[in-house]
Amino acid sequence: MGSLARTRLVAGGAALVTMGAGLGIRVVGSGGGDVVKYGGDALYTVLVYALVVLVAPRVRAPVAGGVALGVGWAVELFQLTAIPGELAARSVVARLVLGSTFNAPDLLWYAVGALGAGLGHAGVARWRRVAARPRGAPRGVAGGRSRAAWSYRRTATAVRPSSSSARCPAAAVTRSATSSAGWSVIWTAR
């Protein structure tokens, strides 16, 4: 399974779990209260965040957080009109998606949800970059979506480009550098 498919699968799963959690806190806290209301606001933003990542799996955490926060705030500000209240009276789905009345503290809780989702997303992305780094390689030279193909060899051995450089066009540029830890780093720009 490719990286994009895996990201979409995780984002879809996160969206389903978030919807379940949001509906669950509504059922458990049916008496109302601040935890149910504001927890639902934060989970609403987390759901939108997960949907953004599902649609655009290469999106960075700050961009996805900004989009999710913008959607949450737009929906909340839309509640200043009479339209969401009228739709909520006719449909349970419209009530869950659009709400019914404006409440200023909701704006803060949308930001809390976007921040939480963004921190989780950035943490997973960092963990994946670190896990992709070859064992013993110096920090900052491998992992993530780099535009260069990296090859690591101890300086005592012959240093040559990695096998992925053979797939590069003939006009590719090859460079090398040696770190203070004794690693030779070769990269071929694509």
N, C-alpha and C positions, 0 to 999 in steps of 0.2 A: 504494500500500500504506500502510495506516495505521501510526501509531506503535506501537500495541500488537502488531499483526501482525508488524511488523519486529522488535520486541523478542523476541517468541516465536520467530521464525525464527532470530535470532542465538543465543538461549539453547539452542534445539534443536541448532543446529550446534555450539555449545560443548560440549554434553553428548556428542555423537557424537565430537568430537575428543578429549575427556577420556577417554571409554571406550577409544578407540583407543590413546591414550598409556598408559593404565593397563595394558591388555593387552600393549602393545608392550614396556613395561619388564619385564613378567613373562617375556616370551619372550626378550628380549635378555639379561636378567640371570637366566637360569634357574638359575644356581648359587647364587642367594640373595644375601645381603649387605644391608647397611644401606640403600644407595641404593634398591634394589628395594622393600624392606619399607616404609621410611618415605616414599619417594616415592609408593608406592601408597596409603598412608594419607592423604597430602595430596591426591592426585588423587581419592580417594574423596569427600572433603569438597567439592572443587571440583565434582564431578559432582552431588552433592546440592544444592549452591548453584545450579548451572545448572538443575536440575529445579525448584527453588523459583521461580526467575525465569520459567521456562517456564509454570508453573501460575499464578503471580501476577505478571504483567509490570510492574505499577506498584510493586512492593515496593522499598523503599529498601535500600541496601547493608548497613547495620548489622542490619536485621531479617533479611534473607536470610542473612547471615553467622551470626547467632545461631541461626537454625533449622538451618542446615547443621551448625554445631558441635554443637548439641544432639543431632541425629540421630547424628552420628559418635560422640559420647560415650556415648549410650544404647546403641548397638550394641556399643561396646567394653565397657561395664559389663555388658551382657547376656552377654558371654563369660565372666563369672565363674560363670555357671551351666553345667551340663553340656549344655544343649540345643543351643547352636550347634556344639559339637564333634560331637555325635551326628548332626546334620543335615549337617555338612560331610563326614562319613565316607560319607554316602549320595549326596550331590549336589555336583557341581563348582560349580553356580550358588549353592547355599547357602554354600559355602566362600568364594566371591568376595564375596557380599553380606554375610554375617554373620561371616566369619572363623571361627577355631576356639578360640584361646586368648587370654586377657587378657595385655596387655603395657602397662605404665604409660607408657612413652615414646610410645606411639601417641597418647595424649591430647594431647601437645604438638604432634605432627605434624598432627593434625586441626585444631588451632588455626592452625597455619601455613597450611594449605590454605584455611581460611575467611578468614584475613586477606588472603592473596594474591588470592583471588577477589573479596573485598569491595573491595580497593584497585583492582583492574581495573574492576569495575563502577562504582565512584564516579568513576574517571577518565574512563570513556566517558560517563557521565551529565554530567559537567562539560564535556567537550568538546562534547557536543550542545547544552548551554545556551549556550555561547560561540558556537557556529556559528549558533545561531538568532537571536542578537542582530543587529539591523540594523547595517550597516557605519557606523562613526563614532558610534554611539550610546554614551552614557556607560555605564560598568559598573554592573551591579546593577539595571538597570531593565528588562531584557528577557531572554527565554529561560526555559526550564524550563516547568513546568506551572503557570502563574499563573492566578488566578481573575479576572484583569482583562484587558481588551483594551487594548493599548497602541498609541499613535500618536505618532510623533516628527515634529516640524516645527521648522525654525529659527524663532526668535522674530520674525524680520523678516517672515515670511509669516503668513497667517491661520491660526490654530490652531483645528482642529475635530476632533471625535471621528472615529475610524476607521470604515470601512465596517462592521466587525463590530459596532459599537455599534448599528447599525440592527436587528440581530437580537435585541437585548436587549429585555426588556419595557419598557413605557412608564414604569414606576416606577423605572427604573435611575437611579443617582446618578452624575453626572459631576463629576470633580474635575480640577484641573490644578496643575502646579508647574513652576517654572523652575530648572534646575540652574545651577551656577556656570559650566559650560562653554557656556552660551547655548542649551541645548536646552529646549524646552517639552515636558513630558510630560503627556499627557492619558490618563486611563483611565476606563473605564466599568465599574462593578461589576456583575456579573451576578447 
